[in-house]
Amino acid sequence: MTTIDQQTDVPAERRGLVFWIVRYLPAEVAGTAAMVFAGLLATVWTDAAPLIALAALLGEVIGFYAVLAATIFIEQVQVAATRRRAVARTLVLLVAEFGAAELLDTFLIRPAALMLGVWLIPDPLWGVLAGKVAADVVFYAIAAGAFTVTAKTGLRDGSRALRVVTS
């Protein structure tokens, strides 16, 4: 028996690379563009590298998660009773899909991958890029796994209620 994922109209077992690219690439592009924009904008006020890097990081986070929040909200507005519940479901699903990936990525995987890339590859630019790609692969594997869990448990399609306080 084939089950159809109501969020994607694709049989759950046929979700492949194209599904994940379509799901995550727009957020990655928006995050990268926002990172560059915020970093360059920060140079108007300062030439302190740590402040520029912090501005770039914040820009990336805002750009990345804004696109994902919109994506998940569009999914949830179709299954939630009200827009308010759709917003609450969106926040819960963002944490469920990206919480573990973000924590592991921020505090363990990405720093280790970047250091390893710079250590193994003589050119620092290519080392950083290799580390970024390796960290991204792990991040998206964790996020995709979490997405699959929320889909299979019925949290995404509304067949299983989320316990969300929306007073």
C-alpha positions as CSV (number, residue, x, y, z in Angstrom):
1,M,0.0,0.0,0.0
2,T,1.4,3.4,-1.0
3,T,0.8,6.3,1.3
4,I,0.6,9.8,-0.2
5,D,2.2,12.6,1.8
6,Q,-0.6,15.3,1.8
7,Q,2.0,18.0,2.1
8,T,3.7,17.1,-1.1
9,D,1.3,14.9,-3.1
10,V,4.3,12.5,-3.4
11,P,4.3,8.9,-2.2
12,A,6.3,9.0,1.0
13,E,8.7,6.3,-0.1
14,R,9.5,8.1,-3.4
15,R,10.8,11.3,-1.7
16,G,14.2,11.7,-3.2
17,L,16.9,14.2,-3.7
18,V,14.7,16.5,-5.8
19,F,12.2,16.8,-3.0
20,W,14.9,17.8,-0.5
21,I,16.5,20.3,-3.0
22,V,13.1,21.9,-3.6
23,R,12.4,22.1,0.1
24,Y,15.8,23.4,1.3
25,L,17.5,25.2,-1.6
26,P,15.4,28.4,-1.5
27,A,16.1,28.8,2.2
28,E,19.9,28.2,1.6
29,V,19.9,30.8,-1.2
30,A,18.0,33.3,0.9
31,G,20.2,32.7,3.9
32,T,23.4,33.1,1.9
33,A,22.1,36.3,0.2
34,A,21.1,37.8,3.5
35,M,24.4,36.8,5.0
36,V,26.3,38.7,2.3
37,F,24.0,41.7,2.5
38,A,24.1,41.9,6.3
39,G,27.9,41.5,6.3
40,L,28.4,44.2,3.7
41,L,25.9,46.5,5.4
42,A,27.8,46.2,8.7
43,T,30.9,47.5,7.0
44,V,29.1,50.9,6.6
45,W,29.3,51.2,10.4
46,T,32.4,49.3,11.4
47,D,35.5,47.6,10.2
48,A,35.7,45.2,13.2
49,A,35.8,41.7,11.8
50,P,33.9,40.1,14.7
51,L,31.0,42.6,14.3
52,I,30.9,42.1,10.6
53,A,30.9,38.3,11.0
54,L,28.1,38.5,13.7
55,A,26.0,40.7,11.4
56,A,26.6,38.2,8.5
57,L,25.6,35.3,10.8
58,L,22.4,37.0,12.0
59,G,21.5,37.8,8.4
60,E,22.0,34.2,7.4
61,V,19.8,32.9,10.2
62,I,17.1,35.4,9.5
63,G,17.1,34.8,5.8
64,F,17.2,31.0,6.1
65,Y,14.5,30.6,8.8
66,A,12.2,33.3,7.3
67,V,11.9,31.2,4.1
68,L,11.4,28.0,6.0
69,A,8.9,29.6,8.3
70,A,6.9,30.7,5.3
71,T,7.2,27.3,3.7
72,I,6.0,25.5,6.8
73,F,3.2,28.0,7.4
74,I,1.9,27.5,3.9
75,E,1.8,23.8,4.6
76,Q,0.1,24.2,8.0
77,V,-2.5,26.8,7.0
78,Q,-4.0,24.0,4.9
79,V,-4.5,21.6,7.9
80,A,-4.9,23.9,10.9
81,A,-8.4,25.1,12.0
82,T,-7.2,28.8,12.2
83,R,-4.3,30.9,11.1
84,R,-3.3,31.3,14.8
85,R,-3.0,27.5,15.1
86,A,-1.1,27.4,11.8
87,V,1.4,29.9,13.3
88,A,1.7,27.8,16.4
89,R,2.1,24.6,14.4
90,T,4.7,26.3,12.3
91,L,6.8,27.3,15.3
92,V,6.6,23.8,16.8
93,L,7.5,22.1,13.5
94,L,10.4,24.5,12.9
95,V,11.8,23.4,16.2
96,A,11.0,19.7,15.5
97,E,12.6,19.8,12.1
98,F,15.7,22.0,12.8
99,G,16.2,22.2,16.5
100,A,18.5,19.2,16.9
101,A,20.3,19.8,13.6
102,E,20.9,23.5,14.5
103,L,22.3,22.7,18.0
104,L,24.6,19.9,16.7
105,D,25.6,22.0,13.7
106,T,26.4,25.2,15.7
107,F,28.2,23.7,18.6
108,L,29.9,20.6,17.2
109,I,29.7,19.6,13.5
110,R,30.3,22.9,11.7
111,P,33.2,24.1,13.8
112,A,34.9,20.7,13.6
113,A,34.2,20.4,9.8
114,L,35.6,23.9,9.1
115,M,38.7,23.2,11.2
116,L,39.2,19.8,9.6
117,G,38.7,21.3,6.1
118,V,41.3,24.0,6.8
119,W,43.7,21.5,8.3
120,L,43.4,19.0,5.5
121,I,43.3,21.3,2.5
122,P,46.3,23.7,2.0
123,D,44.3,26.6,0.5
124,P,42.2,28.1,3.3
125,L,39.4,29.2,1.0
126,W,38.9,25.6,-0.4
127,G,39.3,24.2,3.1
128,V,36.5,26.4,4.5
129,L,34.3,25.6,1.5
130,A,34.9,21.9,1.9
131,G,34.2,22.1,5.6
132,K,31.0,24.1,4.9
133,V,29.7,21.5,2.4
134,A,30.5,18.6,4.8
135,A,28.7,20.4,7.6
136,D,25.7,21.2,5.4
137,V,25.4,17.6,4.3
138,V,25.2,16.5,8.0
139,F,22.9,19.4,8.9
140,Y,20.4,18.5,6.1
141,A,20.6,14.8,6.8
142,I,19.5,15.5,10.4
143,A,16.9,18.0,9.4
144,A,15.5,15.6,6.7
145,G,15.4,12.8,9.2
146,A,13.4,15.0,11.6
147,F,11.1,16.1,8.8
148,T,10.4,12.4,8.0
149,V,9.7,11.6,11.6
150,T,7.2,14.5,11.9
151,A,5.6,13.4,8.6
152,K,5.3,9.7,9.5
153,T,3.9,10.5,13.0
154,G,1.1,12.6,11.5
155,L,2.3,15.9,13.0
156,R,2.6,17.6,9.6
157,D,-0.6,16.7,7.9
158,G,-2.8,17.4,10.9
159,S,-3.9,13.8,11.4
160,R,-2.3,14.0,14.8
161,A,-2.9,17.1,16.9
162,L,0.0,19.1,18.3
163,R,-0.3,20.1,21.9
164,V,0.1,23.8,21.4
165,V,-1.2,26.5,23.8
166,T,-2.8,29.3,21.8
167,S,-4.7,31.4,24.3
